[in-house]
Amino acid sequence: MASKKLMDIGNSKAVYLPKKALKEMGVENEVDVFYDSLTQEIVIRNVKTASSQDNRLKRLVKDAVIEALSDKDK
């Protein structure tokens, strides 16, 4: 997906997402949005298929362990 400009809407910011991409994801009117402070990413997922916060935590811990082990081998 290409870079998108943020737009002002009241006291908030918004970004338009391509209808085609949302349709391919099966998104209707609701998405799961969170800010990942570790990767500094805003993640937008289909609320129907988004993994739970527990799965996110498991992924973050796993990634941290893998990184720590790879640093140890250096």
CHARMM internal coordinates of N, CA and C (Angstrom, degrees):
IC EDIT
DIST 1 N 1 CA 1.4480
DIST 1 CA 1 C 1.5267
ANGL 1 N 1 CA 1 C 108.35
DIST 1 C 2 N 1.2875
ANGL 1 CA 1 C 2 N 116.27
DIHE 1 N 1 CA 1 C 2 N 144.96
DIST 2 N 2 CA 1.4635
ANGL 1 C 2 N 2 CA 122.42
DIHE 1 CA 1 C 2 N 2 CA -176.40
DIST 2 CA 2 C 1.5320
ANGL 2 N 2 CA 2 C 111.51
DIHE 1 C 2 N 2 CA 2 C -81.03
DIST 2 C 3 N 1.3150
ANGL 2 CA 2 C 3 N 115.32
DIHE 2 N 2 CA 2 C 3 N 165.70
DIST 3 N 3 CA 1.4570
ANGL 2 C 3 N 3 CA 120.84
DIHE 2 CA 2 C 3 N 3 CA 175.14
DIST 3 CA 3 C 1.5218
ANGL 3 N 3 CA 3 C 109.34
DIHE 2 C 3 N 3 CA 3 C -63.73
DIST 3 C 4 N 1.3203
ANGL 3 CA 3 C 4 N 115.10
DIHE 3 N 3 CA 3 C 4 N 144.93
DIST 4 N 4 CA 1.4627
ANGL 3 C 4 N 4 CA 121.09
DIHE 3 CA 3 C 4 N 4 CA 179.67
DIST 4 CA 4 C 1.5139
ANGL 4 N 4 CA 4 C 109.01
DIHE 3 C 4 N 4 CA 4 C -127.67
DIST 4 C 5 N 1.3138
ANGL 4 CA 4 C 5 N 115.75
DIHE 4 N 4 CA 4 C 5 N 146.61
DIST 5 N 5 CA 1.4676
ANGL 4 C 5 N 5 CA 120.56
DIHE 4 CA 4 C 5 N 5 CA 176.29
DIST 5 CA 5 C 1.5215
ANGL 5 N 5 CA 5 C 108.95
DIHE 4 C 5 N 5 CA 5 C -86.99
DIST 5 C 6 N 1.3319
ANGL 5 CA 5 C 6 N 115.07
DIHE 5 N 5 CA 5 C 6 N 144.84
DIST 6 N 6 CA 1.4526
ANGL 5 C 6 N 6 CA 120.87
DIHE 5 CA 5 C 6 N 6 CA 174.97
DIST 6 CA 6 C 1.5220
ANGL 6 N 6 CA 6 C 108.84
DIHE 5 C 6 N 6 CA 6 C -83.93
DIST 6 C 7 N 1.3288
ANGL 6 CA 6 C 7 N 115.33
DIHE 6 N 6 CA 6 C 7 N 142.96
DIST 7 N 7 CA 1.4571
ANGL 6 C 7 N 7 CA 121.19
DIHE 6 CA 6 C 7 N 7 CA 179.05
DIST 7 CA 7 C 1.5172
ANGL 7 N 7 CA 7 C 109.56
DIHE 6 C 7 N 7 CA 7 C -116.29
DIST 7 C 8 N 1.3105
ANGL 7 CA 7 C 8 N 116.06
DIHE 7 N 7 CA 7 C 8 N 147.11
DIST 8 N 8 CA 1.4589
ANGL 7 C 8 N 8 CA 121.27
DIHE 7 CA 7 C 8 N 8 CA 176.08
DIST 8 CA 8 C 1.5188
ANGL 8 N 8 CA 8 C 109.63
DIHE 7 C 8 N 8 CA 8 C -80.70
DIST 8 C 9 N 1.3394
ANGL 8 CA 8 C 9 N 114.68
DIHE 8 N 8 CA 8 C 9 N 129.93
DIST 9 N 9 CA 1.4675
ANGL 8 C 9 N 9 CA 121.40
DIHE 8 CA 8 C 9 N 9 CA 172.85
DIST 9 CA 9 C 1.5203
ANGL 9 N 9 CA 9 C 105.42
DIHE 8 C 9 N 9 CA 9 C -135.33
DIST 9 C 10 N 1.3259
ANGL 9 CA 9 C 10 N 116.69
DIHE 9 N 9 CA 9 C 10 N 100.78
DIST 10 N 10 CA 1.4607
ANGL 9 C 10 N 10 CA 120.67
DIHE 9 CA 9 C 10 N 10 CA -175.07
DIST 10 CA 10 C 1.5131
ANGL 10 N 10 CA 10 C 109.92
DIHE 9 C 10 N 10 CA 10 C 61.70
DIST 10 C 11 N 1.3388
ANGL 10 CA 10 C 11 N 116.54
DIHE 10 N 10 CA 10 C 11 N -128.14
DIST 11 N 11 CA 1.4630
ANGL 10 C 11 N 11 CA 121.87
DIHE 10 CA 10 C 11 N 11 CA 178.12
DIST 11 CA 11 C 1.5250
ANGL 11 N 11 CA 11 C 112.31
DIHE 10 C 11 N 11 CA 11 C -93.02
DIST 11 C 12 N 1.3258
ANGL 11 CA 11 C 12 N 116.76
DIHE 11 N 11 CA 11 C 12 N 13.96
DIST 12 N 12 CA 1.4607
ANGL 11 C 12 N 12 CA 121.59
DIHE 11 CA 11 C 12 N 12 CA -176.44
DIST 12 CA 12 C 1.5202
ANGL 12 N 12 CA 12 C 111.01
DIHE 11 C 12 N 12 CA 12 C -119.79
DIST 12 C 13 N 1.3046
ANGL 12 CA 12 C 13 N 114.89
DIHE 12 N 12 CA 12 C 13 N 175.28
DIST 13 N 13 CA 1.4662
ANGL 12 C 13 N 13 CA 122.53
DIHE 12 CA 12 C 13 N 13 CA 173.61
DIST 13 CA 13 C 1.5194
ANGL 13 N 13 CA 13 C 107.24
DIHE 12 C 13 N 13 CA 13 C -118.50
DIST 13 C 14 N 1.3218
ANGL 13 CA 13 C 14 N 116.57
DIHE 13 N 13 CA 13 C 14 N 151.94
DIST 14 N 14 CA 1.4605
ANGL 13 C 14 N 14 CA 121.17
DIHE 13 CA 13 C 14 N 14 CA 179.50
DIST 14 CA 14 C 1.5171
ANGL 14 N 14 CA 14 C 109.52
DIHE 13 C 14 N 14 CA 14 C -140.86
DIST 14 C 15 N 1.3111
ANGL 14 CA 14 C 15 N 114.87
DIHE 14 N 14 CA 14 C 15 N 157.95
DIST 15 N 15 CA 1.4524
ANGL 14 C 15 N 15 CA 121.14
DIHE 14 CA 14 C 15 N 15 CA 175.66
DIST 15 CA 15 C 1.5335
ANGL 15 N 15 CA 15 C 106.76
DIHE 14 C 15 N 15 CA 15 C -135.27
DIST 15 C 16 N 1.3177
ANGL 15 CA 15 C 16 N 115.52
DIHE 15 N 15 CA 15 C 16 N 135.86
DIST 16 N 16 CA 1.4496
ANGL 15 C 16 N 16 CA 119.99
DIHE 15 CA 15 C 16 N 16 CA 176.26
DIST 16 CA 16 C 1.5157
ANGL 16 N 16 CA 16 C 108.30
DIHE 15 C 16 N 16 CA 16 C -84.69
DIST 16 C 17 N 1.3247
ANGL 16 CA 16 C 17 N 115.97
DIHE 16 N 16 CA 16 C 17 N 133.21
DIST 17 N 17 CA 1.4576
ANGL 16 C 17 N 17 CA 121.55
DIHE 16 CA 16 C 17 N 17 CA 177.44
DIST 17 CA 17 C 1.5195
ANGL 17 N 17 CA 17 C 108.76
DIHE 16 C 17 N 17 CA 17 C -108.10
DIST 17 C 18 N 1.3205
ANGL 17 CA 17 C 18 N 117.86
DIHE 17 N 17 CA 17 C 18 N 140.59
DIST 18 N 18 CA 1.4581
ANGL 17 C 18 N 18 CA 120.46
DIHE 17 CA 17 C 18 N 18 CA -178.74
DIST 18 CA 18 C 1.5324
ANGL 18 N 18 CA 18 C 111.64
DIHE 17 C 18 N 18 CA 18 C -59.37
DIST 18 C 19 N 1.3053
ANGL 18 CA 18 C 19 N 115.76
DIHE 18 N 18 CA 18 C 19 N 131.04
DIST 19 N 19 CA 1.4570
ANGL 18 C 19 N 19 CA 121.61
DIHE 18 CA 18 C 19 N 19 CA -179.35
DIST 19 CA 19 C 1.5323
ANGL 19 N 19 CA 19 C 110.78
DIHE 18 C 19 N 19 CA 19 C -57.38
DIST 19 C 20 N 1.3214
ANGL 19 CA 19 C 20 N 116.39
DIHE 19 N 19 CA 19 C 20 N -37.80
DIST 20 N 20 CA 1.4650
ANGL 19 C 20 N 20 CA 121.24
DIHE 19 CA 19 C 20 N 20 CA -179.66
DIST 20 CA 20 C 1.5293
ANGL 20 N 20 CA 20 C 110.74
DIHE 19 C 20 N 20 CA 20 C -60.77
DIST 20 C 21 N 1.3361
ANGL 20 CA 20 C 21 N 116.86
DIHE 20 N 20 CA 20 C 21 N -43.99
DIST 21 N 21 CA 1.4655
ANGL 20 C 21 N 21 CA 120.85
DIHE 20 CA 20 C 21 N 21 CA -179.80
DIST 21 CA 21 C 1.5218
ANGL 21 N 21 CA 21 C 110.67
DIHE 20 C 21 N 21 CA 21 C -64.77
DIST 21 C 22 N 1.3186
ANGL 21 CA 21 C 22 N 116.95
DIHE 21 N 21 CA 21 C 22 N -42.95
DIST 22 N 22 CA 1.4627
ANGL 21 C 22 N 22 CA 120.66
DIHE 21 CA 21 C 22 N 22 CA 178.92
DIST 22 CA 22 C 1.5202
ANGL 22 N 22 CA 22 C 110.99
DIHE 21 C 22 N 22 CA 22 C -63.36
DIST 22 C 23 N 1.3196
ANGL 22 CA 22 C 23 N 116.41
DIHE 22 N 22 CA 22 C 23 N -39.94
DIST 23 N 23 CA 1.4671
ANGL 22 C 23 N 23 CA 120.62
DIHE 22 CA 22 C 23 N 23 CA 178.76
DIST 23 CA 23 C 1.5245
ANGL 23 N 23 CA 23 C 110.33
DIHE 22 C 23 N 23 CA 23 C -64.17
DIST 23 C 24 N 1.3377
ANGL 23 CA 23 C 24 N 116.84
DIHE 23 N 23 CA 23 C 24 N -42.37
DIST 24 N 24 CA 1.4684
ANGL 23 C 24 N 24 CA 121.17
DIHE 23 CA 23 C 24 N 24 CA 178.92
DIST 24 CA 24 C 1.5302
ANGL 24 N 24 CA 24 C 111.09
DIHE 23 C 24 N 24 CA 24 C -62.70
DIST 24 C 25 N 1.3295
ANGL 24 CA 24 C 25 N 116.70
DIHE 24 N 24 CA 24 C 25 N -32.33
DIST 25 N 25 CA 1.4632
ANGL 24 C 25 N 25 CA 121.65
DIHE 24 CA 24 C 25 N 25 CA 178.97
DIST 25 CA 25 C 1.5276
ANGL 25 N 25 CA 25 C 112.09
DIHE 24 C 25 N 25 CA 25 C -80.87
DIST 25 C 26 N 1.3212
ANGL 25 CA 25 C 26 N 116.72
DIHE 25 N 25 CA 25 C 26 N -11.96
DIST 26 N 26 CA 1.4549
ANGL 25 C 26 N 26 CA 120.28
DIHE 25 CA 25 C 26 N 26 CA -177.30
DIST 26 CA 26 C 1.5177
ANGL 26 N 26 CA 26 C 113.08
DIHE 25 C 26 N 26 CA 26 C 79.17
DIST 26 C 27 N 1.3335
ANGL 26 CA 26 C 27 N 116.44
DIHE 26 N 26 CA 26 C 27 N 20.42
DIST 27 N 27 CA 1.4668
ANGL 26 C 27 N 27 CA 121.50
DIHE 26 CA 26 C 27 N 27 CA -179.24
DIST 27 CA 27 C 1.5200
ANGL 27 N 27 CA 27 C 109.50
DIHE 26 C 27 N 27 CA 27 C -81.32
DIST 27 C 28 N 1.3316
ANGL 27 CA 27 C 28 N 115.18
DIHE 27 N 27 CA 27 C 28 N 132.86
DIST 28 N 28 CA 1.4630
ANGL 27 C 28 N 28 CA 119.93
DIHE 27 CA 27 C 28 N 28 CA 176.72
DIST 28 CA 28 C 1.5208
ANGL 28 N 28 CA 28 C 109.71
DIHE 27 C 28 N 28 CA 28 C -104.78
DIST 28 C 29 N 1.3342
ANGL 28 CA 28 C 29 N 117.35
DIHE 28 N 28 CA 28 C 29 N -82.34
DIST 29 N 29 CA 1.4646
ANGL 28 C 29 N 29 CA 119.92
DIHE 28 CA 28 C 29 N 29 CA -176.76
DIST 29 CA 29 C 1.5210
ANGL 29 N 29 CA 29 C 114.34
DIHE 28 C 29 N 29 CA 29 C -125.97
DIST 29 C 30 N 1.3301
ANGL 29 CA 29 C 30 N 117.41
DIHE 29 N 29 CA 29 C 30 N 1.98
DIST 30 N 30 CA 1.4661
ANGL 29 C 30 N 30 CA 119.23
DIHE 29 CA 29 C 30 N 30 CA -175.15
DIST 30 CA 30 C 1.5211
ANGL 30 N 30 CA 30 C 109.92
DIHE 29 C 30 N 30 CA 30 C -141.67
DIST 30 C 31 N 1.3349
ANGL 30 CA 30 C 31 N 116.17
DIHE 30 N 30 CA 30 C 31 N 138.51
DIST 31 N 31 CA 1.4599
ANGL 30 C 31 N 31 CA 122.32
DIHE 30 CA 30 C 31 N 31 CA 177.11
DIST 31 CA 31 C 1.5220
ANGL 31 N 31 CA 31 C 109.34
DIHE 30 C 31 N 31 CA 31 C -131.01
DIST 31 C 32 N 1.3094
ANGL 31 CA 31 C 32 N 115.72
DIHE 31 N 31 CA 31 C 32 N 160.49
DIST 32 N 32 CA 1.4509
ANGL 31 C 32 N 32 CA 123.41
DIHE 31 CA 31 C 32 N 32 CA 173.83
DIST 32 CA 32 C 1.5291
ANGL 32 N 32 CA 32 C 106.46
DIHE 31 C 32 N 32 CA 32 C -97.09
DIST 32 C 33 N 1.3311
ANGL 32 CA 32 C 33 N 117.60
DIHE 32 N 32 CA 32 C 33 N 123.39
DIST 33 N 33 CA 1.4591
ANGL 32 C 33 N 33 CA 121.90
DIHE 32 CA 32 C 33 N 33 CA -177.79
DIST 33 CA 33 C 1.5212
ANGL 33 N 33 CA 33 C 108.84
DIHE 32 C 33 N 33 CA 33 C -126.00
DIST 33 C 34 N 1.3233
ANGL 33 CA 33 C 34 N 116.33
DIHE 33 N 33 CA 33 C 34 N 130.69
DIST 34 N 34 CA 1.4598
ANGL 33 C 34 N 34 CA 119.05
DIHE 33 CA 33 C 34 N 34 CA 173.02
DIST 34 CA 34 C 1.5160
ANGL 34 N 34 CA 34 C 109.86
DIHE 33 C 34 N 34 CA 34 C -148.25
DIST 34 C 35 N 1.3235
ANGL 34 CA 34 C 35 N 114.54
DIHE 34 N 34 CA 34 C 35 N 156.45
DIST 35 N 35 CA 1.4546
ANGL 34 C 35 N 35 CA 121.94
DIHE 34 CA 34 C 35 N 35 CA 177.23
DIST 35 CA 35 C 1.5092
ANGL 35 N 35 CA 35 C 107.69
DIHE 34 C 35 N 35 CA 35 C -101.43
DIST 35 C 36 N 1.3089
ANGL 35 CA 35 C 36 N 116.51
DIHE 35 N 35 CA 35 C 36 N 122.58
DIST 36 N 36 CA 1.4609
ANGL 35 C 36 N 36 CA 122.49
DIHE 35 CA 35 C 36 N 36 CA 178.14
DIST 36 CA 36 C 1.5240
ANGL 36 N 36 CA 36 C 107.16
DIHE 35 C 36 N 36 CA 36 C -93.73
DIST 36 C 37 N 1.3184
ANGL 36 CA 36 C 37 N 116.73
DIHE 36 N 36 CA 36 C 37 N 104.15
DIST 37 N 37 CA 1.4643
ANGL 36 C 37 N 37 CA 120.68
DIHE 36 CA 36 C 37 N 37 CA -175.48
DIST 37 CA 37 C 1.5231
ANGL 37 N 37 CA 37 C 112.21
DIHE 36 C 37 N 37 CA 37 C -69.04
DIST 37 C 38 N 1.3256
ANGL 37 CA 37 C 38 N 117.40
DIHE 37 N 37 CA 37 C 38 N -23.76
DIST 38 N 38 CA 1.4594
ANGL 37 C 38 N 38 CA 120.64
DIHE 37 CA 37 C 38 N 38 CA 179.15
DIST 38 CA 38 C 1.5295
ANGL 38 N 38 CA 38 C 110.78
DIHE 37 C 38 N 38 CA 38 C -69.18
DIST 38 C 39 N 1.3212
ANGL 38 CA 38 C 39 N 116.72
DIHE 38 N 38 CA 38 C 39 N -46.48
DIST 39 N 39 CA 1.4669
ANGL 38 C 39 N 39 CA 120.75
DIHE 38 CA 38 C 39 N 39 CA -178.32
DIST 39 CA 39 C 1.5193
ANGL 39 N 39 CA 39 C 112.54
DIHE 38 C 39 N 39 CA 39 C -97.70
DIST 39 C 40 N 1.3380
ANGL 39 CA 39 C 40 N 116.83
DIHE 39 N 39 CA 39 C 40 N -4.92
DIST 40 N 40 CA 1.4639
ANGL 39 C 40 N 40 CA 123.96
DIHE 39 CA 39 C 40 N 40 CA -176.56
DIST 40 CA 40 C 1.5290
ANGL 40 N 40 CA 40 C 110.91
DIHE 39 C 40 N 40 CA 40 C 54.89
DIST 40 C 41 N 1.3285
ANGL 40 CA 40 C 41 N 115.24
DIHE 40 N 40 CA 40 C 41 N 46.60
DIST 41 N 41 CA 1.4645
ANGL 40 C 41 N 41 CA 121.72
DIHE 40 CA 40 C 41 N 41 CA 179.04
DIST 41 CA 41 C 1.5230
ANGL 41 N 41 CA 41 C 109.98
DIHE 40 C 41 N 41 CA 41 C -119.94
DIST 41 C 42 N 1.3082
ANGL 41 CA 41 C 42 N 115.30
DIHE 41 N 41 CA 41 C 42 N 145.26
DIST 42 N 42 CA 1.4519
ANGL 41 C 42 N 42 CA 121.59
DIHE 41 CA 41 C 42 N 42 CA 169.02
DIST 42 CA 42 C 1.5214
ANGL 42 N 42 CA 42 C 105.44
DIHE 41 C 42 N 42 CA 42 C -98.35
DIST 42 C 43 N 1.3122
ANGL 42 CA 42 C 43 N 115.64
DIHE 42 N 42 CA 42 C 43 N 122.27
DIST 43 N 43 CA 1.4593
ANGL 42 C 43 N 43 CA 121.19
DIHE 42 CA 42 C 43 N 43 CA -175.51
DIST 43 CA 43 C 1.5169
ANGL 43 N 43 CA 43 C 109.36
DIHE 42 C 43 N 43 CA 43 C -109.90
DIST 43 C 44 N 1.3199
ANGL 43 CA 43 C 44 N 115.87
DIHE 43 N 43 CA 43 C 44 N 128.82
DIST 44 N 44 CA 1.4618
ANGL 43 C 44 N 44 CA 122.46
DIHE 43 CA 43 C 44 N 44 CA 177.94
DIST 44 CA 44 C 1.5189
ANGL 44 N 44 CA 44 C 107.14
DIHE 43 C 44 N 44 CA 44 C -116.89
DIST 44 C 45 N 1.3385
ANGL 44 CA 44 C 45 N 116.60
DIHE 44 N 44 CA 44 C 45 N 120.12
DIST 45 N 45 CA 1.4607
ANGL 44 C 45 N 45 CA 120.90
DIHE 44 CA 44 C 45 N 45 CA -177.73
DIST 45 CA 45 C 1.5190
ANGL 45 N 45 CA 45 C 110.69
DIHE 44 C 45 N 45 CA 45 C -129.21
DIST 45 C 46 N 1.3181
ANGL 45 CA 45 C 46 N 114.74
DIHE 45 N 45 CA 45 C 46 N 157.74
DIST 46 N 46 CA 1.4540
ANGL 45 C 46 N 46 CA 121.33
DIHE 45 CA 45 C 46 N 46 CA 174.24
DIST 46 CA 46 C 1.5198
ANGL 46 N 46 CA 46 C 107.77
DIHE 45 C 46 N 46 CA 46 C -63.68
DIST 46 C 47 N 1.3123
ANGL 46 CA 46 C 47 N 117.47
DIHE 46 N 46 CA 46 C 47 N 122.95
DIST 47 N 47 CA 1.4615
ANGL 46 C 47 N 47 CA 121.28
DIHE 46 CA 46 C 47 N 47 CA -176.68
DIST 47 CA 47 C 1.5303
ANGL 47 N 47 CA 47 C 110.55
DIHE 46 C 47 N 47 CA 47 C -62.71
DIST 47 C 48 N 1.3207
ANGL 47 CA 47 C 48 N 117.53
DIHE 47 N 47 CA 47 C 48 N -27.54
DIST 48 N 48 CA 1.4668
ANGL 47 C 48 N 48 CA 120.82
DIHE 47 CA 47 C 48 N 48 CA -179.06
DIST 48 CA 48 C 1.5216
ANGL 48 N 48 CA 48 C 112.56
DIHE 47 C 48 N 48 CA 48 C -73.47
DIST 48 C 49 N 1.3355
ANGL 48 CA 48 C 49 N 117.52
DIHE 48 N 48 CA 48 C 49 N -27.60
DIST 49 N 49 CA 1.4645
ANGL 48 C 49 N 49 CA 120.01
DIHE 48 CA 48 C 49 N 49 CA -175.67
DIST 49 CA 49 C 1.5253
ANGL 49 N 49 CA 49 C 113.41
DIHE 48 C 49 N 49 CA 49 C -118.49
DIST 49 C 50 N 1.3104
ANGL 49 CA 49 C 50 N 117.26
DIHE 49 N 49 CA 49 C 50 N 2.55
DIST 50 N 50 CA 1.4744
ANGL 49 C 50 N 50 CA 120.97
DIHE 49 CA 49 C 50 N 50 CA -178.49
DIST 50 CA 50 C 1.5205
ANGL 50 N 50 CA 50 C 110.06
DIHE 49 C 50 N 50 CA 50 C -64.91
DIST 50 C 51 N 1.3107
ANGL 50 CA 50 C 51 N 115.61
DIHE 50 N 50 CA 50 C 51 N 138.08
DIST 51 N 51 CA 1.4585
ANGL 50 C 51 N 51 CA 119.41
DIHE 50 CA 50 C 51 N 51 CA 177.37
DIST 51 CA 51 C 1.5219
ANGL 51 N 51 CA 51 C 109.27
DIHE 50 C 51 N 51 CA 51 C -72.11
DIST 51 C 52 N 1.2957
ANGL 51 CA 51 C 52 N 116.20
DIHE 51 N 51 CA 51 C 52 N 158.03
DIST 52 N 52 CA 1.4653
ANGL 51 C 52 N 52 CA 120.73
DIHE 51 CA 51 C 52 N 52 CA -179.15
DIST 52 CA 52 C 1.5176
ANGL 52 N 52 CA 52 C 110.21
DIHE 51 C 52 N 52 CA 52 C -70.58
DIST 52 C 53 N 1.3166
ANGL 52 CA 52 C 53 N 116.84
DIHE 52 N 52 CA 52 C 53 N 165.33
DIST 53 N 53 CA 1.4629
ANGL 52 C 53 N 53 CA 121.56
DIHE 52 CA 52 C 53 N 53 CA 177.03
DIST 53 CA 53 C 1.5228
ANGL 53 N 53 CA 53 C 110.49
DIHE 52 C 53 N 53 CA 53 C -61.91
DIST 53 C 54 N 1.3437
ANGL 53 CA 53 C 54 N 117.75
DIHE 53 N 53 CA 53 C 54 N -29.77
DIST 54 N 54 CA 1.4621
ANGL 53 C 54 N 54 CA 120.42
DIHE 53 CA 53 C 54 N 54 CA 177.30
DIST 54 CA 54 C 1.5214
ANGL 54 N 54 CA 54 C 110.44
DIHE 53 C 54 N 54 CA 54 C -62.33
DIST 54 C 55 N 1.3347
ANGL 54 CA 54 C 55 N 116.85
DIHE 54 N 54 CA 54 C 55 N -41.85
DIST 55 N 55 CA 1.4615
ANGL 54 C 55 N 55 CA 120.14
DIHE 54 CA 54 C 55 N 55 CA 178.76
DIST 55 CA 55 C 1.5250
ANGL 55 N 55 CA 55 C 110.63
DIHE 54 C 55 N 55 CA 55 C -65.48
DIST 55 C 56 N 1.3214
ANGL 55 CA 55 C 56 N 117.47
DIHE 55 N 55 CA 55 C 56 N -36.53
DIST 56 N 56 CA 1.4614
ANGL 55 C 56 N 56 CA 121.42
DIHE 55 CA 55 C 56 N 56 CA 178.13
DIST 56 CA 56 C 1.5226
ANGL 56 N 56 CA 56 C 109.93
DIHE 55 C 56 N 56 CA 56 C -63.37
DIST 56 C 57 N 1.3338
ANGL 56 CA 56 C 57 N 115.98
DIHE 56 N 56 CA 56 C 57 N -44.30
DIST 57 N 57 CA 1.4544
ANGL 56 C 57 N 57 CA 120.25
DIHE 56 CA 56 C 57 N 57 CA 179.20
DIST 57 CA 57 C 1.5263
ANGL 57 N 57 CA 57 C 110.19
DIHE 56 C 57 N 57 CA 57 C -62.92
DIST 57 C 58 N 1.3195
ANGL 57 CA 57 C 58 N 117.15
DIHE 57 N 57 CA 57 C 58 N -42.95
DIST 58 N 58 CA 1.4695
ANGL 57 C 58 N 58 CA 120.38
DIHE 57 CA 57 C 58 N 58 CA 178.17
DIST 58 CA 58 C 1.5247
ANGL 58 N 58 CA 58 C 110.62
DIHE 57 C 58 N 58 CA 58 C -59.77
DIST 58 C 59 N 1.3328
ANGL 58 CA 58 C 59 N 117.12
DIHE 58 N 58 CA 58 C 59 N -41.79
DIST 59 N 59 CA 1.4644
ANGL 58 C 59 N 59 CA 120.81
DIHE 58 CA 58 C 59 N 59 CA 179.40
DIST 59 CA 59 C 1.5254
ANGL 59 N 59 CA 59 C 110.98
DIHE 58 C 59 N 59 CA 59 C -64.19
DIST 59 C 60 N 1.3360
ANGL 59 CA 59 C 60 N 116.80
DIHE 59 N 59 CA 59 C 60 N -43.03
DIST 60 N 60 CA 1.4637
ANGL 59 C 60 N 60 CA 120.46
DIHE 59 CA 59 C 60 N 60 CA 179.98
DIST 60 CA 60 C 1.5208
ANGL 60 N 60 CA 60 C 111.48
DIHE 59 C 60 N 60 CA 60 C -64.29
DIST 60 C 61 N 1.3362
ANGL 60 CA 60 C 61 N 116.75
DIHE 60 N 60 CA 60 C 61 N -41.91
DIST 61 N 61 CA 1.4594
ANGL 60 C 61 N 61 CA 120.27
DIHE 60 CA 60 C 61 N 61 CA 178.80
DIST 61 CA 61 C 1.5200
ANGL 61 N 61 CA 61 C 110.10
DIHE 60 C 61 N 61 CA 61 C -65.86
DIST 61 C 62 N 1.3194
ANGL 61 CA 61 C 62 N 116.96
DIHE 61 N 61 CA 61 C 62 N -44.77
DIST 62 N 62 CA 1.4650
ANGL 61 C 62 N 62 CA 120.97
DIHE 61 CA 61 C 62 N 62 CA 179.22
DIST 62 CA 62 C 1.5270
ANGL 62 N 62 CA 62 C 110.50
DIHE 61 C 62 N 62 CA 62 C -59.10
DIST 62 C 63 N 1.3348
ANGL 62 CA 62 C 63 N 117.07
DIHE 62 N 62 CA 62 C 63 N -46.50
DIST 63 N 63 CA 1.4679
ANGL 62 C 63 N 63 CA 120.97
DIHE 62 CA 62 C 63 N 63 CA 179.45
DIST 63 CA 63 C 1.5295
ANGL 63 N 63 CA 63 C 111.11
DIHE 62 C 63 N 63 CA 63 C -61.54
DIST 63 C 64 N 1.3334
ANGL 63 CA 63 C 64 N 117.17
DIHE 63 N 63 CA 63 C 64 N -39.76
DIST 64 N 64 CA 1.4660
ANGL 63 C 64 N 64 CA 120.99
DIHE 63 CA 63 C 64 N 64 CA 179.64
DIST 64 CA 64 C 1.5253
ANGL 64 N 64 CA 64 C 110.69
DIHE 63 C 64 N 64 CA 64 C -65.96
DIST 64 C 65 N 1.3303
ANGL 64 CA 64 C 65 N 117.12
DIHE 64 N 64 CA 64 C 65 N -40.75
DIST 65 N 65 CA 1.4629
ANGL 64 C 65 N 65 CA 120.91
DIHE 64 CA 64 C 65 N 65 CA 178.99
DIST 65 CA 65 C 1.5258
ANGL 65 N 65 CA 65 C 110.36
DIHE 64 C 65 N 65 CA 65 C -65.31
DIST 65 C 66 N 1.3203
ANGL 65 CA 65 C 66 N 116.78
DIHE 65 N 65 CA 65 C 66 N -45.14
DIST 66 N 66 CA 1.4634
ANGL 65 C 66 N 66 CA 120.57
DIHE 65 CA 65 C 66 N 66 CA 179.08
DIST 66 CA 66 C 1.5221
ANGL 66 N 66 CA 66 C 110.46
DIHE 65 C 66 N 66 CA 66 C -60.51
DIST 66 C 67 N 1.3255
ANGL 66 CA 66 C 67 N 117.02
DIHE 66 N 66 CA 66 C 67 N -43.39
DIST 67 N 67 CA 1.4650
ANGL 66 C 67 N 67 CA 120.79
DIHE 66 CA 66 C 67 N 67 CA 178.88
DIST 67 CA 67 C 1.5271
ANGL 67 N 67 CA 67 C 111.28
DIHE 66 C 67 N 67 CA 67 C -63.82
DIST 67 C 68 N 1.3213
ANGL 67 CA 67 C 68 N 116.29
DIHE 67 N 67 CA 67 C 68 N -42.87
DIST 68 N 68 CA 1.4656
ANGL 67 C 68 N 68 CA 120.10
DIHE 67 CA 67 C 68 N 68 CA 180.00
DIST 68 CA 68 C 1.5255
ANGL 68 N 68 CA 68 C 111.06
DIHE 67 C 68 N 68 CA 68 C -63.98
DIST 68 C 69 N 1.3093
ANGL 68 CA 68 C 69 N 116.28
DIHE 68 N 68 CA 68 C 69 N -40.69
DIST 69 N 69 CA 1.4672
ANGL 68 C 69 N 69 CA 119.68
DIHE 68 CA 68 C 69 N 69 CA 179.16
DIST 69 CA 69 C 1.5166
ANGL 69 N 69 CA 69 C 111.58
DIHE 68 C 69 N 69 CA 69 C -68.44
DIST 69 C 70 N 1.3192
ANGL 69 CA 69 C 70 N 117.66
DIHE 69 N 69 CA 69 C 70 N -37.26
DIST 70 N 70 CA 1.4696
ANGL 69 C 70 N 70 CA 119.72
DIHE 69 CA 69 C 70 N 70 CA 179.34
DIST 70 CA 70 C 1.5337
ANGL 70 N 70 CA 70 C 110.41
DIHE 69 C 70 N 70 CA 70 C -69.72
DIST 70 C 71 N 1.3363
ANGL 70 CA 70 C 71 N 118.18
DIHE 70 N 70 CA 70 C 71 N -33.27
DIST 71 N 71 CA 1.4654
ANGL 70 C 71 N 71 CA 121.51
DIHE 70 CA 70 C 71 N 71 CA 176.35
DIST 71 CA 71 C 1.5272
ANGL 71 N 71 CA 71 C 110.34
DIHE 70 C 71 N 71 CA 71 C -69.02
DIST 71 C 72 N 1.3208
ANGL 71 CA 71 C 72 N 116.54
DIHE 71 N 71 CA 71 C 72 N -33.03
DIST 72 N 72 CA 1.4575
ANGL 71 C 72 N 72 CA 121.50
DIHE 71 CA 71 C 72 N 72 CA -179.77
DIST 72 CA 72 C 1.5251
ANGL 72 N 72 CA 72 C 111.69
DIHE 71 C 72 N 72 CA 72 C -66.28
DIST 72 C 73 N 1.3401
ANGL 72 CA 72 C 73 N 116.56
DIHE 72 N 72 CA 72 C 73 N -33.40
DIST 73 N 73 CA 1.4545
ANGL 72 C 73 N 73 CA 121.84
DIHE 72 CA 72 C 73 N 73 CA -178.35
DIST 73 CA 73 C 1.5244
ANGL 73 N 73 CA 73 C 112.63
DIHE 72 C 73 N 73 CA 73 C -75.33
DIST 73 C 74 N 1.3141
ANGL 73 CA 73 C 74 N 118.11
DIHE 73 N 73 CA 73 C 74 N -12.80
DIST 74 N 74 CA 1.4785
ANGL 73 C 74 N 74 CA 121.19
DIHE 73 CA 73 C 74 N 74 CA -177.04
DIST 74 CA 74 C 1.4880
ANGL 74 N 74 CA 74 C 112.00
DIHE 73 C 74 N 74 CA 74 C -76.88
END
COOR INIT
IC SEED 1 N 1 CA 1 C
IC BUILD
